[in-house]
Amino acid sequence: MFAAPCWRCALFLFGLACAAAPAVADDLAIPGSGNAEYVLGRLAEAFNAGQNRHRIIIPPSSGTAGALRDVSEGSAALGRVGRALSAEESGRGLTYLPLGREPVVVVAGAGVTARHITATQLVDVYRGRITDWQALGGAPGPIRAIGREASDASRQALQKVIRPLTDVQFAASVKVVNLDPQLIELLDRYPTSLGILNRSALAACKTKVVFLALDGVEPTPDNFASGRYAAGIEFGLIYRDGRLPAAGRAFVDFVTSAEGVRILSAHGVIPFAR
Amino acid sequence: MKLRFDTTLSLILVFSALATVSHLTAFRVSDEVLRETVRSQEIEKTRMVSRIVEELLHSEVEQASLTAKLTARRNSLGRSLARPDRDRDETMQSVLDNALLASQMDFLEVTDASETVVYRAHDPGRQGDRPTTWGVHEALAGASMVASAQEDGLVTLHAIEPVRHQGRVVGTVSAGIKLDSRRLKAISTLVAAQLSLVSSTGKVWAYTGERVAQLETKAIQEALTQKIPVFRQDAQTLRTRIYLPVVIVDNAYAIVAEIDSSAALEKLEAANWRSAGYTVAILLLSLLAGVLVLRRLMKPLRDLRIKAENSAVELTGAPIRSDLDDEIPAVVHALETLTERLLRRNAELDEARAAAEAATVAKSEFLSNMSHEIRTPLNGVLGMAEVLQRTPLTTEQARYLDAIVTAGKALHAVLGDVLDLAKVEAGRLSLEQVDFDLAPILYHLGDIYGELAAGQGSLFHADFAPAALTRVKGDPTRVHQVLSNLLSNAVKFTREGSISLSGEALPSPAGDPRRWLRFTVSDTGVGMAPEAIDRLFKPFTQADASTTRLYGGTGLGLTICRHLVELMGGTITVDSAPQKGSIFRVDLPFAQATSAGASDQRPEATPGFAGRRFLVAEDNLVNQAVVKAMLAQLGADPVIAPDGAAAVEYFSKEAFDLVLMDCQMPHMDGYQATAAIRAMEGEGRRTPIIAVTANAQPEDRQRCLDAGMDDYLSKPIRREPLVAALNRWLPPESQAAAPPAAAPTPPPPPRPIPPSPWRRPLGCPPHASRSSTARP
């Protein structure tokens, strides 16, 4: 005799469940630069945890070039880049949305005791003229210099303040990698290594890498914000003109929200004022 | 020869071009799809090469690592490094040489704790220096390392392991391989591709071909910066070169793989040839289909062109000449030419019609004038003849006078017919609508033609149903004219036969309130052949030429009859056969009369107008004499006024019982004179004024009445209508009384029906040739 009420109750609960059930998550992958990979990964985690309508995925780095290629070809709706777009790139119908800027750091492996380096010393290291940390005031140990290809955003940022770095011929002992994760891996593997990378990306290192003061200036956000530390990059998102998807819009809104700004700041990134 | 692009050819070319474009577009799309497919296959192949290369390199590294680990674990090696003695070199040589032999490594060397090389199995004679590769320093710190190096023009891979003795790192063992051309060739054999190992600067470290390939530095840079394989296809050699970005342990390189794409490119080539074949086939089919479809589509246009050209010949008499081969311009040319000619023709016709209308007006005016001018002397002839007939004459004189009267009457009839036909053709013939009795008309006709038939030795028979003798509304003059014409013909064409006139009612069509009557005139005369009947009602036409010769006549009578009957809304038909006779049937509708008819037929009063004062306004001296003679025979002595002005003057000076007024006079015409007289009379007095005019048309009569006259007599004036008119306005019993008030003039011939012998029942002579039946 309770069959009918039970049915009605079940139907009601089912309807309620359906009405309350979240919509299917709208996945949006943002491929591209390794510079922004770590901090955007943290932002994506917070964003995904805060809502269930969209899900942002930050895949491993394919470089700024990868983001430009994927977004231009339409295989990605949103890409992450480690620099502002050139005029030629903007002319392809891409919109650049800057998110933040931060210092590019001369970083040393966890076994390095030196804390300072000059621009000249840095160039000499890559040229192979300085090969031991002792010459830089640290404990003796070979300098495992890791270089980047010329198109790398971090290298380009540093080249703006250290001109000789532009034309430097890397010594045979210098390893050249073309992705940030490869650099991070080498930094972790070689305690006496030296490389250049934006500050927030170095949070991905498993070892306690060392930030070297450049020409006596610590690469802190404050120094960068004040201009005392000049080398830095900006990063952001790109999409095809007028085609920012809803998930992308929601993510951008989150990044520019108070919580997003807090996360960026916590990783040494200076958010762009909206 | 000049190539002419007519419409058909143009359309076919357009369709073919569209088909070709469509197919080429489809071909291009399919080609792109095919190329993309081939490209995907190539990419997949490239990825496979990339994977295999990386796995093989990884395998080499693993093997090196294993060799280094196994060697480092040899206690003798650690002990000898920890406590160098005399046997150290032998120990190391023994351990490392065996390991090198077993592992097939290219390098195997040992360093002590100060990073100094103490033995190189691959180069036993050289020792004491420091290794330049990464990893020794780190291995001395206890880590297992793998590192690459660029040394002696080669890329090498090193697995470096710490050597321990009693838990303390005392040195390192480094096992390595050279990524030289020999090793690269081994890999290339497995992946079926020529391989080159190059750095970002384009430096070639190893290659598998016979010579160093010409590599594109730009492609290398693109592969390394974009982190994607970059393809370069060479259509001549049918080979594809792929620049693969790879990281060999810790350094970025590009491996350039050159694979044979001939199979894929040949597949593309074959597909292109097939597609080209299809394109040609589709083009030909399109052309064929275009020809067939357009021939079908253009057929109506061709037909239209032919029709237009034929119409041009038929309508304008001149062919349309065109040397256009193109269908549409030819059709347009034909239609434009035809239209232009028709417009020109239409304008000419308009001009001709205007001229014809002007001519018709002129003709009407001419006829009107001629009518007046003929009637005036005819009035003198007939009037005088009639006056003369009432004087004592010898038999011969009487015969001559009868001939004059007959000829005059014939001339009068012809004149009437010509005028009627002219009015019919001008569309100016109008009908009266007055109440009248049919009986007097029919009896009168019977009287006249009964006597005429008797004169031809023919019997005359009349048969009228009561319905045919009633009072109706219509035009009595035209009814009389039609029947009179038919009876006249019957008498004319019947010798010693019989003629009959009948009248009967017809059932009215549904919804038609009018009364329909049928009048039939039949005879047993000469009759007509069927072909003669066809042209019977055409003007100036008689049954045949001999008719005119034998019987005379203008050939206008039946034409006028047909027009009059049709104008009255009726029909006229004829049945006839040669030598059998003819039957003419006239069906006429009449509206109901709205006024009652005369209940009695008053006998014609004996003429006698002695003592009456008549004023005659007439400018023609002969006509003055005619009227004066006629009135004198009636006992009156009229005063003659030579024009209207004189008439008005006479009227103002003395009283007259009646005025006979001519209309067309010098100085003052009859209309003006009448108006002046009426103005002179004032109210309470009205002297009858009877128009006597040669203007004999119905509108002339109306014009006279409108001018203030009371009655109308057309010239030639004859005694009988004159007496009737005088009797109407000066009744004998009240000759001194006032004349009747002005009222609508009864239509002619309203005279009383005289008793006629043919109206007696059949078999009651005195005239055996006449008979009549009035049906109950």
Interface residues (C-beta under 8 A of the other chain):
Chain A: S62 G63 A65 G66 R69 G111 G141 P142 R144 E149 A150 S151 A172 S173 K175 V176 V177 N178 L179 Q182 L186 R189 Y190 P191 T192
Chain B: T132 W134 H137 E138 A141 A143 M145 S148 Q150 E151 S200 L224 T225 Q226 K227 I228 P245 V247 D250 N251 A252
